[in-house]
């Protein structure tokens, strides 16, 4: 664990520190001080250095600690290797500090590379920045400097900071920032803690170090000239990096935005959440930090982006429209940030429903709500017979009654009388398999103990011939892939819109209809095919009367639907184009020309079809064609063309 809390002790002229004074100058409690001291002593021991002497509540630091940053980061300065992306990112960040003594030679020293490599990296960085009109300038007097609007330079600094690894990359940055004043980062650490205390929020553990280094970069650059401005910027950054737990009541605008997003996902995905309030509060807790990140361009990278896009392909495609209220406030939303929302909603939409759950498990992940939700989803897929309770803080976990859970899955070591399983927030397949087998054995759960790919290969190898160019390693990878195949919501799952909207279910009318008559007429093809019952139509009409025009998607399109248990027998969809606009609830604001009637059997099988519909809604040309269509053949052709584009 990287820590700066004790730096004031390490770099002070004082050699002896009483506990009372230590707690005063570090703002730590006794328990946390002991834990940090133990961690540092372990690092000193690993580096072959003398441990700190602490006896009778007195700490003695007689010897100056050489190469302290190497010890802090447990790194060997001579052996670390940086990627090209990290080197370019560090060059930008070093220039961003406004350190006038920076030179090619210093870049070589910090990055541990040749002069030619530095020149090559610098050239590529210049080309990259020029695409944003940012210039790197050099003069003998001022050294290297950046020339562009300050706010954009800060945003790029945050962007490049995200490219650094938390070992070598952060080590070099820490070394540079603390070079002239070894307490630079310590002071900013104290400032951040003060702001967090004022706001009564906590930064997600895995985001704190990058937040601290960014604050230190701003200070080094001379941003302190407007101390009020930097404090406001840091407040926004801290809220953006928080878990959102204590920020919920701060902004009524975000409350309304969250409600509109919930409405959108329910409309566009045609789903209803089992526990609306629980999902809404989880969304609000995520939305508040996300809003501050996006508004100030402090976006986070999501290492699971490609995995999320694959597993939740159709839901991911809906996000542009679902997040429209947020987009109107902050501008474009990156795929990284969309992925976090997909996880939040996906956990609810795709969760398995099992009865007779017996074991209750705590999911303790200190890396933030999004990581916690991902971790919980993986565990739910492994152990569907368990009931999971989410906890993103150790302090929250410690307050839970011990009789309220049976098992703990945690990313950090915890002391408990209950069974604790340590795991990664994003476990690889081998780790999942090992965990799965261990839990099944420990609790004698029903299930199949998965053998390892190597065990299977060892069993069958005497009876097979592996032909070149294939190898044993290739075969092991294939076996692992087969063993770990899980049901995913990827491109090949679900049904296409054209699978559901066949010619006999596409109808047109020039009759003037009431909204109730239009819903009944739209439903008729599904009723004729015995895909729904009469009561399903009544349920939709009753819901519109009770809750208003919730089926209105905007742009003259309505998606009538109700819950599966209210009369759905089979997944189905029908299409009704009305020559004369139909006014939902007799309201001029809700004129509908096109009814797409949906009968969904669960929350997920229809999502692929709806993702195509959403793409049409987002494409003015396609939407115009659909609303202007005069026969079933034209409609089928439009849908086929859109689906063909999506498969490319």
C-alpha positions as CSV (number, residue, x, y, z in Angstrom):
1,X,0.0,0.0,0.0
2,X,1.4,3.4,-1.0
3,X,1.2,5.9,1.8
4,X,2.4,9.5,2.5
5,X,0.9,10.0,6.0
6,X,4.2,9.6,7.9
7,X,6.4,11.7,5.7
8,X,6.5,14.5,8.2
9,X,8.2,12.2,10.6
10,X,10.7,10.8,8.1
11,X,11.9,14.2,6.9
12,X,11.9,16.1,10.1
13,X,14.9,17.3,12.2
14,X,13.3,15.7,15.2
15,X,14.5,12.2,15.9
16,X,12.1,11.2,18.7
17,X,8.4,11.3,18.4
18,X,5.9,10.6,21.2
19,X,2.6,8.9,20.1
20,X,0.5,11.8,21.1
21,X,2.5,14.2,18.9
22,X,2.6,11.7,16.0
23,X,-1.2,11.5,16.0
24,X,-1.4,15.3,16.2
25,X,0.8,16.1,13.2
26,X,-0.4,13.2,11.0
27,X,-4.1,13.5,11.8
28,X,-4.2,9.7,12.2
29,X,-5.9,7.6,14.8
30,X,-3.8,5.2,16.9
31,X,-4.9,2.0,15.0
32,X,-4.2,3.5,11.6
33,X,-0.8,4.7,12.7
34,X,0.2,1.3,13.9
35,X,-1.0,-0.3,10.6
36,X,1.0,2.1,8.5
37,X,4.1,1.8,10.7
38,X,3.9,-2.0,10.3
39,X,3.6,-1.7,6.5
40,X,6.6,0.6,6.3
41,X,8.7,-1.7,8.6
42,X,7.8,-4.6,6.3
43,X,9.0,-2.6,3.3
44,X,12.3,-1.6,5.1
45,X,12.9,-5.3,5.9
46,X,12.2,-6.3,2.3
47,X,14.8,-3.7,1.1
48,X,17.4,-4.9,3.6
49,X,17.0,-1.7,5.7
50,X,16.8,-1.3,9.5
51,X,13.2,-1.3,10.9
52,X,11.9,1.8,12.7
53,X,12.3,1.6,16.5
54,X,9.0,2.0,18.3
55,X,8.9,1.3,22.0
56,X,6.8,2.6,25.0
57,X,4.7,4.8,22.6
58,X,7.8,6.5,21.3
59,X,9.2,6.4,17.7
60,X,12.9,6.8,17.1
61,X,14.2,7.8,13.6
62,X,17.9,8.4,13.9
63,X,19.1,7.4,10.4
64,X,18.3,9.3,7.2
65,X,16.5,7.1,4.8
66,X,18.2,7.0,1.5
67,X,16.2,6.6,-1.8
68,X,13.0,6.8,0.2
69,X,10.7,6.7,-2.9
70,X,12.2,3.4,-3.9
71,X,11.3,2.0,-0.5
72,X,7.8,3.5,-0.5
73,X,7.0,1.9,-3.9
74,X,9.0,-1.2,-3.2
75,X,10.8,-0.7,-6.5
76,X,14.4,-1.1,-7.8
77,X,15.3,2.0,-9.8
78,X,17.7,0.1,-12.0
79,X,15.3,-2.7,-13.1
80,X,11.9,-1.1,-13.8
81,X,10.6,-0.9,-17.4
82,X,8.2,1.7,-18.8
83,X,6.0,1.2,-21.8
84,X,6.2,3.8,-24.6
85,X,2.8,5.1,-23.6
86,X,3.9,5.6,-20.0
87,X,7.1,7.3,-21.1
88,X,5.2,9.8,-23.3
89,X,2.7,10.4,-20.5
90,X,5.5,11.0,-18.0
91,X,7.2,13.5,-20.3
92,X,4.0,15.5,-20.6
93,X,3.4,15.4,-16.8
94,X,7.0,16.4,-16.0
95,X,6.7,19.4,-18.4
96,X,3.3,20.2,-16.8
97,X,5.1,20.8,-13.5
98,X,6.7,23.9,-14.9
99,X,10.1,22.8,-13.6
100,X,12.5,25.1,-15.4
101,X,15.5,22.8,-15.1
102,X,14.0,20.0,-17.2
103,X,16.2,18.9,-20.0
104,X,16.7,15.9,-22.3
105,X,19.3,14.6,-19.9
106,X,16.8,14.8,-17.0
107,X,14.2,12.9,-19.0
108,X,16.9,10.2,-19.6
109,X,17.7,10.1,-15.9
110,X,14.1,9.8,-14.8
111,X,12.9,7.4,-17.5
112,X,16.1,5.3,-17.6
113,X,16.3,5.3,-21.4
114,X,18.7,6.6,-24.1
115,X,18.8,10.0,-25.5
116,X,17.5,8.7,-28.9
117,X,14.5,7.1,-27.1
118,X,13.7,10.4,-25.3
119,X,13.9,12.3,-28.6
120,X,11.7,9.8,-30.3
121,X,9.1,9.9,-27.5
122,X,9.2,13.7,-27.4
123,X,8.6,13.9,-31.2
124,X,5.6,11.5,-31.0
125,X,4.2,13.4,-28.0
126,X,4.5,16.7,-29.9
127,X,2.6,15.2,-32.9
128,X,-0.1,13.8,-30.6
129,X,-0.6,17.2,-28.8
130,X,-0.6,19.2,-32.0
131,X,-3.8,17.4,-33.0
132,X,-5.3,19.3,-30.1
133,X,-3.3,22.5,-31.0
134,X,-1.2,22.1,-27.8
135,X,2.5,23.1,-28.3
136,X,5.6,22.0,-26.4
137,X,8.0,24.9,-26.4
138,X,11.7,25.0,-25.3
139,X,14.1,27.8,-24.3
140,X,17.4,27.6,-22.4
141,X,16.1,30.0,-19.8
142,X,12.7,28.4,-19.2
143,X,13.3,24.9,-20.3
144,X,10.3,22.9,-21.7
145,X,6.8,24.4,-21.4
146,X,3.3,23.8,-22.6
147,X,1.4,26.5,-24.6
148,X,-2.4,26.4,-24.7
149,X,-5.5,27.1,-22.6
150,X,-4.8,26.2,-18.9
151,X,-8.0,24.2,-18.4
152,X,-7.2,22.0,-21.5
153,X,-3.7,21.4,-20.2
154,X,-5.1,20.3,-16.9
155,X,-7.5,17.9,-18.6
156,X,-4.6,16.4,-20.6
157,X,-2.6,16.0,-17.4
158,X,-5.4,14.0,-15.9
159,X,-5.7,11.9,-19.1
160,X,-2.0,11.1,-19.1
161,X,-2.0,10.3,-15.4
162,X,-4.5,7.5,-16.1
163,X,-1.9,5.9,-18.4
164,X,0.6,5.4,-15.6
165,X,1.0,2.1,-13.7
166,X,0.8,2.4,-9.9
167,X,4.4,1.1,-9.5
168,X,7.0,2.5,-11.9
169,X,4.9,5.3,-13.4
170,X,3.7,6.7,-10.1
171,X,7.1,6.1,-8.5
172,X,8.8,8.4,-11.0
173,X,6.1,11.1,-10.6
174,X,6.4,10.9,-6.9
175,X,10.2,11.2,-7.0
176,X,10.0,14.3,-9.2
177,X,7.2,16.0,-7.2
178,X,9.0,15.4,-3.9
179,X,12.5,16.3,-5.3
180,X,12.8,19.9,-4.0
181,X,10.5,19.5,-1.0
182,X,10.1,16.0,0.3
183,X,6.8,17.0,2.0
184,X,5.1,18.3,-1.2
185,X,2.8,15.3,-1.5
186,X,2.4,15.0,2.2
187,X,1.0,18.6,2.4
188,X,-1.4,17.9,-0.5
189,X,-2.4,14.7,1.2
190,X,-3.4,16.7,4.3
191,X,-5.3,19.2,2.1
192,X,-7.3,16.5,0.4
193,X,-8.2,14.9,3.7
194,X,-9.4,18.3,5.0
195,X,-11.6,18.7,2.0
196,X,-13.0,15.2,2.3
197,X,-13.7,15.8,6.0
198,X,-15.6,19.0,5.1
199,X,-17.6,17.3,2.4
200,X,-18.1,14.2,4.6
201,X,-17.2,11.9,1.7
202,X,-14.5,9.3,1.0
203,X,-12.6,8.8,-2.2
204,X,-12.7,5.3,-3.6
205,X,-9.5,3.6,-2.3
206,X,-8.2,2.6,-5.8
207,X,-8.7,6.2,-7.1
208,X,-7.0,8.1,-4.2
209,X,-3.4,7.9,-5.2
210,X,-4.1,9.3,-8.7
211,X,-6.2,12.1,-7.1
212,X,-3.4,13.0,-4.7
213,X,-0.7,13.1,-7.4
214,X,-3.0,15.2,-9.6
215,X,-3.5,17.7,-6.8
216,X,0.3,17.8,-6.3
217,X,0.8,18.4,-10.0
218,X,-1.5,21.4,-9.9
219,X,0.3,22.8,-6.9
220,X,3.7,22.4,-8.5
221,X,2.5,24.1,-11.7
222,X,1.7,27.2,-9.6
223,X,-2.0,26.8,-9.6
224,X,-2.0,27.9,-6.0
225,X,-2.1,31.5,-7.0
226,X,-5.8,31.2,-7.1
227,X,-6.2,29.0,-3.9
228,X,-10.0,29.4,-3.9
229,X,-10.1,28.1,-7.5
230,X,-7.9,25.1,-6.8
231,X,-10.0,24.2,-3.8
232,X,-13.1,24.3,-5.8
233,X,-11.5,22.2,-8.5
234,X,-10.3,19.7,-5.9
235,X,-13.7,19.5,-4.4
236,X,-15.2,18.6,-7.8
237,X,-12.4,16.0,-8.3
238,X,-12.9,14.5,-4.9
239,X,-16.7,14.1,-5.4
240,X,-16.0,12.7,-8.9
241,X,-13.7,10.0,-7.3
242,X,-16.0,9.2,-4.4
243,X,-18.3,6.3,-4.0
244,X,-21.3,8.7,-4.0
245,X,-22.6,7.5,-0.7
246,X,-22.9,10.9,1.1
247,X,-23.5,13.1,-1.9
248,X,-27.0,12.0,-2.7
249,X,-28.9,14.9,-1.1
250,X,-26.7,17.6,-2.5
251,X,-28.3,18.4,-5.8
252,X,-32.0,18.2,-6.7
253,X,-31.1,18.5,-10.4
254,X,-29.2,15.2,-10.2
255,X,-32.1,13.6,-8.5
256,X,-34.4,14.6,-11.4
257,X,-31.7,13.5,-13.9
258,X,-31.5,10.1,-12.2
259,X,-35.3,9.7,-12.4
260,X,-35.3,10.6,-16.1
261,X,-32.5,8.0,-16.7
262,X,-34.5,5.4,-14.9
263,X,-37.5,6.3,-17.0
264,X,-35.5,6.0,-20.1
265,X,-34.0,2.6,-19.3
266,X,-37.5,1.2,-18.4
267,X,-39.0,2.6,-21.6
268,X,-36.2,1.7,-24.0
269,X,-35.4,-1.7,-22.5
270,X,-39.1,-2.4,-21.8
271,X,-38.3,-3.6,-18.3
272,X,-39.5,-3.0,-14.7
273,X,-37.2,-3.3,-11.8
274,X,-38.2,-5.6,-9.0
275,X,-37.0,-3.0,-6.5
276,X,-37.3,0.4,-8.2
277,X,-36.1,2.4,-5.1
278,X,-33.0,0.2,-4.5
279,X,-32.0,0.5,-8.2
280,X,-32.8,4.3,-8.2
281,X,-30.6,4.9,-5.1
282,X,-27.8,2.8,-6.6
283,X,-28.0,4.9,-9.8
284,X,-28.1,8.2,-7.9
285,X,-25.0,7.1,-5.9
286,X,-23.2,6.4,-9.2
287,X,-24.6,9.4,-11.1
288,X,-23.4,12.1,-8.7
289,X,-19.6,11.2,-9.0
290,X,-20.0,10.5,-12.7
291,X,-21.6,13.9,-13.3
292,X,-18.7,15.7,-11.6
293,X,-16.1,13.6,-13.5
294,X,-17.7,14.3,-16.9
295,X,-18.4,18.0,-16.2
296,X,-14.8,18.6,-15.3
297,X,-13.3,16.1,-17.8
298,X,-11.9,13.8,-15.1
299,X,-13.1,10.6,-16.8
300,X,-12.0,7.2,-15.6
301,X,-10.7,4.4,-17.7
302,X,-12.6,1.1,-17.4
303,X,-10.2,-1.9,-17.8
304,X,-13.2,-4.1,-18.5
305,X,-14.7,-2.0,-21.3
306,X,-14.3,-4.7,-24.1
307,X,-15.6,-7.4,-21.8
308,X,-18.6,-5.4,-20.8
309,X,-19.4,-4.5,-24.5
310,X,-19.3,-8.2,-25.4
311,X,-21.3,-9.5,-22.4
312,X,-23.9,-6.7,-22.5
313,X,-23.8,-5.9,-26.2
314,X,-27.5,-4.9,-26.7
315,X,-27.7,-3.0,-23.4
316,X,-24.6,-1.1,-24.3
317,X,-26.2,0.0,-27.5
318,X,-29.1,1.5,-25.6
319,X,-26.9,3.7,-23.4
320,X,-26.7,6.6,-25.8
321,X,-30.4,7.1,-25.5
322,X,-30.8,6.1,-21.9
323,X,-28.1,8.6,-20.8
324,X,-29.5,11.5,-22.9
325,X,-30.4,13.6,-19.8
326,X,-26.8,13.4,-18.6
327,X,-25.4,14.0,-22.1
328,X,-27.5,17.2,-22.3
329,X,-25.7,18.5,-19.2
330,X,-22.1,17.3,-19.7
331,X,-21.7,16.7,-23.5
332,X,-20.3,13.5,-25.0
333,X,-20.0,10.5,-22.7
334,X,-17.1,8.2,-23.3
335,X,-17.5,4.4,-23.7
336,X,-15.5,4.0,-20.5
337,X,-18.2,5.9,-18.5
338,X,-21.1,4.3,-20.3
339,X,-19.7,0.9,-19.3
340,X,-20.1,1.7,-15.6
341,X,-23.8,2.5,-16.2
342,X,-24.2,-0.7,-18.2
343,X,-22.9,-2.7,-15.2
344,X,-25.2,-0.9,-12.8
345,X,-28.3,-1.7,-14.9
346,X,-27.1,-5.0,-16.2
347,X,-26.7,-6.4,-12.7
348,X,-30.4,-5.9,-12.2
349,X,-31.6,-6.9,-15.7
350,X,-29.7,-10.1,-16.0
351,X,-29.7,-11.3,-12.4
352,X,-30.9,-14.9,-11.9
353,X,-34.1,-15.4,-9.9
354,X,-33.8,-18.4,-7.6
355,X,-36.0,-19.4,-4.7
356,X,-35.0,-21.1,-1.5
357,X,-31.7,-19.2,-1.0
358,X,-30.0,-20.2,2.2
359,X,-26.4,-18.9,2.4
360,X,-25.9,-15.2,2.7
361,X,-22.6,-13.7,1.5
362,X,-20.9,-10.3,2.0
363,X,-19.2,-8.8,-1.0
364,X,-16.5,-6.5,0.3
365,X,-14.8,-4.5,-2.4
366,X,-13.0,-1.2,-1.5
367,X,-12.5,-0.2,-5.2
368,X,-15.8,1.6,-5.6
369,X,-19.4,0.8,-6.4
370,X,-18.8,-0.1,-10.1
371,X,-16.1,-2.6,-9.3
372,X,-18.2,-3.9,-6.4
373,X,-21.2,-4.5,-8.8
374,X,-18.9,-6.3,-11.3
375,X,-17.6,-8.5,-8.5
376,X,-21.1,-9.2,-7.2
377,X,-22.3,-10.2,-10.7
378,X,-19.4,-12.6,-11.2
379,X,-20.2,-14.2,-7.8
380,X,-23.9,-14.4,-8.5
381,X,-23.2,-16.3,-11.8
382,X,-20.9,-18.7,-9.9
383,X,-23.2,-19.2,-6.9
384,X,-26.8,-18.6,-7.9
385,X,-28.1,-20.2,-4.7
386,X,-26.5,-17.5,-2.5
387,X,-27.9,-14.1,-1.4
388,X,-25.4,-11.3,-1.7
389,X,-25.0,-8.1,0.4
390,X,-22.8,-5.4,-1.1
391,X,-20.3,-3.4,1.0
392,X,-17.9,-0.9,-0.4
393,X,-16.2,0.1,2.9
394,X,-14.6,-1.9,5.7
395,X,-16.2,0.5,8.2
396,X,-19.7,-0.4,6.8
397,X,-18.9,-4.1,6.9
398,X,-17.8,-4.0,10.5
399,X,-21.2,-2.6,11.5
400,X,-23.2,-5.5,10.0
401,X,-24.5,-8.0,12.6
402,X,-22.4,-11.1,12.4
403,X,-25.5,-13.3,12.2
404,X,-26.7,-11.6,9.1
405,X,-24.2,-13.4,6.8
406,X,-22.4,-16.7,6.4
407,X,-19.6,-16.0,4.0
408,X,-17.3,-13.1,3.1
409,X,-15.8,-12.5,-0.4
410,X,-13.3,-9.7,0.0
411,X,-10.6,-7.9,-2.0
412,X,-8.8,-7.0,1.3
413,X,-7.9,-9.1,4.3
414,X,-10.5,-8.9,7.1
415,X,-10.7,-10.5,10.5
416,X,-13.9,-12.5,11.1
417,X,-15.2,-15.7,12.7
418,X,-16.9,-16.4,9.4
419,X,-15.3,-18.0,6.3
420,X,-13.4,-15.3,4.3
421,X,-12.4,-15.8,0.7
422,X,-9.9,-13.3,-0.7
423,X,-10.3,-12.6,-4.4
424,X,-9.5,-10.0,-7.1
425,X,-12.1,-7.4,-8.0
426,X,-11.7,-8.6,-11.6
427,X,-10.8,-12.3,-11.3
428,X,-9.4,-14.3,-14.2
429,X,-11.0,-17.6,-15.1
430,X,-8.5,-19.7,-13.3
431,X,-9.0,-17.7,-10.1
432,X,-12.8,-18.1,-10.5
433,X,-12.5,-21.8,-11.0
434,X,-10.4,-22.2,-7.9
435,X,-12.8,-20.1,-5.8
436,X,-15.8,-22.0,-7.1
437,X,-14.3,-25.4,-6.3
438,X,-13.2,-24.3,-2.8
439,X,-16.6,-22.8,-1.8
440,X,-18.5,-25.9,-3.1
441,X,-16.2,-28.1,-1.0
442,X,-16.3,-26.0,2.1
443,X,-20.0,-25.6,2.2
444,X,-21.0,-28.9,0.5
445,X,-23.0,-27.0,-2.1
446,X,-24.7,-28.9,-5.0
447,X,-22.7,-28.4,-8.2
448,X,-20.0,-29.7,-10.4
449,X,-16.4,-29.4,-9.2
450,X,-14.6,-28.1,-12.2
451,X,-11.3,-29.9,-13.0
452,X,-8.5,-27.7,-14.3
453,X,-7.7,-27.8,-18.0
454,X,-4.3,-29.3,-17.2
455,X,-6.1,-32.2,-15.3
456,X,-8.4,-32.9,-18.3
457,X,-5.4,-32.9,-20.7
458,X,-3.4,-35.2,-18.5
459,X,-6.4,-37.6,-18.5
460,X,-6.9,-37.7,-22.2
461,X,-3.4,-37.2,-23.5
462,X,-2.6,-41.0,-23.7
463,X,-5.5,-41.4,-26.1
464,X,-4.9,-38.5,-28.5
465,X,-2.4,-37.2,-31.0
466,X,-1.7,-33.5,-31.0
467,X,-0.9,-32.6,-34.6
468,X,1.4,-29.7,-35.5
469,X,1.2,-26.7,-35.5
470,X,-1.1,-27.2,-32.5
471,X,0.6,-27.5,-29.1
472,X,-0.4,-28.6,-25.6
473,X,-0.7,-25.0,-24.6
474,X,-3.1,-24.4,-27.4
475,X,-5.2,-27.3,-26.3
476,X,-5.2,-26.1,-22.7
477,X,-6.4,-22.7,-23.8
478,X,-9.3,-24.3,-25.8
479,X,-10.3,-26.5,-22.9
480,X,-10.3,-23.6,-20.5
481,X,-12.4,-21.6,-22.9
482,X,-15.0,-24.5,-23.1
483,X,-14.9,-25.0,-19.3
484,X,-15.6,-21.4,-18.6
485,X,-18.2,-20.7,-21.3
486,X,-20.9,-18.8,-19.6
487,X,-24.2,-17.6,-20.9
488,X,-23.6,-14.1,-22.2
489,X,-25.7,-11.4,-23.7
490,X,-23.4,-10.9,-26.6
491,X,-24.1,-10.4,-30.3
492,X,-25.3,-13.9,-30.9
493,X,-27.8,-14.0,-28.0
494,X,-31.4,-12.8,-27.9
495,X,-33.6,-12.3,-31.0
496,X,-33.4,-9.8,-33.8
497,X,-36.2,-7.3,-34.5
498,X,-36.8,-9.0,-37.9
499,X,-37.3,-12.3,-36.1
500,X,-40.2,-10.8,-34.2
501,X,-41.8,-8.3,-36.7
502,X,-42.8,-10.6,-39.5
503,X,-45.2,-9.6,-42.2
504,X,-48.4,-10.8,-40.5
505,X,-47.5,-8.7,-37.5
506,X,-47.0,-5.5,-39.4
507,X,-50.2,-3.5,-39.9
508,X,-51.4,-0.1,-41.1
509,X,-54.7,1.7,-40.4
510,X,-56.4,4.9,-41.6
511,X,-59.1,4.8,-38.9
512,X,-59.3,7.5,-36.3
513,X,-58.7,5.6,-33.0
514,X,-58.7,6.4,-29.3
515,X,-55.5,5.4,-27.6
516,X,-57.2,2.4,-26.0
517,X,-58.4,1.2,-29.4
518,X,-55.0,1.7,-30.9
519,X,-53.3,-0.5,-28.2
520,X,-56.0,-3.2,-28.7
521,X,-55.5,-3.1,-32.5
522,X,-51.7,-3.2,-32.1
523,X,-52.0,-6.2,-29.8
524,X,-54.4,-8.2,-32.0
525,X,-51.7,-10.2,-34.1
526,X,-50.1,-11.4,-30.8
527,X,-53.5,-12.4,-29.5
528,X,-54.3,-14.3,-32.7
529,X,-50.9,-16.2,-32.3
530,X,-51.7,-17.0,-28.7
531,X,-48.5,-15.1,-27.6
532,X,-50.5,-13.0,-25.1
533,X,-53.7,-13.2,-23.1
534,X,-56.5,-10.6,-23.1
535,X,-55.6,-9.6,-19.6
536,X,-52.1,-8.4,-20.9
537,X,-53.8,-5.7,-23.0
538,X,-56.0,-4.6,-20.1
539,X,-52.9,-4.4,-17.9
540,X,-51.2,-2.0,-20.3
541,X,-54.3,0.2,-20.5
542,X,-54.7,0.2,-16.7
543,X,-51.0,1.2,-16.3
544,X,-51.3,4.1,-18.7
545,X,-54.4,5.3,-16.9
546,X,-52.6,4.9,-13.5
547,X,-49.1,6.2,-14.3
548,X,-49.5,8.3,-17.4
549,X,-48.1,7.8,-21.0
550,X,-45.1,5.8,-19.8
551,X,-45.1,3.9,-23.2
552,X,-44.3,7.1,-25.2
553,X,-40.7,6.8,-26.5
554,X,-40.9,10.3,-28.1
555,X,-40.7,11.1,-31.8
556,X,-44.2,9.7,-32.4
557,X,-43.5,6.1,-31.3
558,X,-45.0,4.2,-28.4
559,X,-43.9,0.9,-26.9
560,X,-46.9,-0.7,-25.1
561,X,-45.7,-3.3,-22.6
562,X,-46.4,-4.7,-19.1
563,X,-44.9,-7.3,-16.8
564,X,-44.5,-10.8,-18.2
565,X,-46.6,-12.3,-15.4
566,X,-49.6,-10.1,-16.5
567,X,-50.4,-12.3,-19.5
568,X,-47.4,-13.0,-21.7
569,X,-47.2,-16.6,-23.0
570,X,-44.4,-16.2,-25.6
571,X,-41.9,-13.5,-26.7
572,X,-43.6,-11.4,-29.4
573,X,-43.8,-8.0,-31.1
574,X,-46.2,-6.3,-33.4
575,X,-46.2,-3.1,-35.5
576,X,-49.1,-0.7,-36.1
577,X,-48.7,2.5,-38.2
578,X,-51.6,5.0,-37.8
579,X,-52.4,7.4,-40.5
580,X,-54.2,9.7,-38.0
581,X,-52.0,10.5,-34.9
582,X,-53.4,8.9,-31.7
583,X,-53.3,11.1,-28.5
584,X,-52.2,9.1,-25.5
585,X,-54.3,10.1,-22.5
586,X,-56.0,12.6,-24.9
587,X,-52.9,14.8,-24.5
588,X,-51.6,16.8,-27.5
589,X,-48.1,16.4,-26.2
590,X,-48.2,12.7,-26.7
591,X,-49.3,12.2,-30.3
592,X,-48.4,8.7,-31.5
593,X,-48.2,7.5,-35.2
594,X,-46.4,4.2,-34.6
595,X,-47.2,1.5,-32.0
596,X,-44.7,-1.2,-31.5
597,X,-46.4,-3.7,-29.1
598,X,-44.1,-5.8,-27.0
599,X,-44.7,-9.0,-25.1
600,X,-41.5,-9.8,-23.1
601,X,-41.1,-13.1,-21.2
602,X,-38.3,-11.7,-19.0
603,X,-36.0,-8.7,-18.7
604,X,-33.4,-9.7,-21.3
605,X,-34.4,-11.9,-24.3
606,X,-36.0,-9.0,-26.1
607,X,-33.1,-6.5,-25.6
608,X,-31.3,-7.3,-28.8
609,X,-34.5,-6.5,-30.8
610,X,-34.9,-3.3,-28.9
611,X,-31.3,-2.2,-29.5
612,X,-32.1,-2.2,-33.3
613,X,-35.2,-0.1,-32.6
614,X,-33.1,2.3,-30.5
615,X,-30.6,2.7,-33.4
616,X,-33.5,3.6,-35.7
617,X,-34.8,6.2,-33.2
618,X,-31.3,7.7,-33.2
619,X,-31.1,7.9,-37.0
620,X,-33.4,10.6,-38.4
621,X,-33.3,9.2,-41.9
622,X,-34.2,5.7,-40.8
623,X,-36.9,7.0,-38.5
624,X,-38.4,9.1,-41.3
625,X,-38.5,6.0,-43.6
626,X,-40.2,3.9,-40.9
627,X,-42.8,6.5,-40.2
628,X,-43.4,7.1,-43.9
629,X,-43.6,3.3,-44.8
630,X,-46.9,2.3,-46.4
631,X,-46.6,-1.5,-46.4
632,X,-45.1,-4.4,-44.5
633,X,-42.4,-5.1,-47.2
634,X,-41.0,-1.5,-46.8
635,X,-40.9,-2.0,-43.0
636,X,-39.1,-5.3,-43.3
637,X,-36.5,-3.8,-45.7
638,X,-35.8,-0.9,-43.3
639,X,-35.3,-3.3,-40.4
640,X,-33.1,-5.6,-42.4
641,X,-30.9,-2.8,-43.5
642,X,-30.5,-1.5,-40.0
643,X,-29.6,-4.9,-38.6
644,X,-27.2,-5.4,-41.5
645,X,-25.4,-2.2,-40.5
646,X,-25.2,-3.4,-36.9
647,X,-23.6,-6.7,-37.8
648,X,-20.7,-5.1,-39.8
